[in-house]
Amino acid sequence: MVVLTISKKTGRLIKTPDIISRAFIYLDNSEELIGKIRHYLRAKTDHGVATEADIKTAKEEIKEDVTHILYDATGHTPIVIPVINKV
């Protein structure tokens, strides 16, 4: 699961994206991979995600792109669930 917390006003990230893994990768041993995913997420939301259409599109793109990043690193296809919270 990928959890992003964004500002209602600016549509930009408020805090570092949270990545939750359940038995797919062990977060303790995969700091470089997690860093790569967080970097991608920061770049993806750098322009802002303000409208509901932007959020829907961002979720679909995040799901596909993070799936590809994880598949390339592990050779396994994960289930990626993007969650975007507007605060």
Buried (B, 14 or more C-beta within 10 A) or exposed (E): EBBBBBBEEEBBBEEEBBBEBEEBBEEEEBEEBBEBBBEBBBEBBEEBBBEEEBBEEBBEEBBEBBBEBBEEBEEEEBEBEBEBEBE
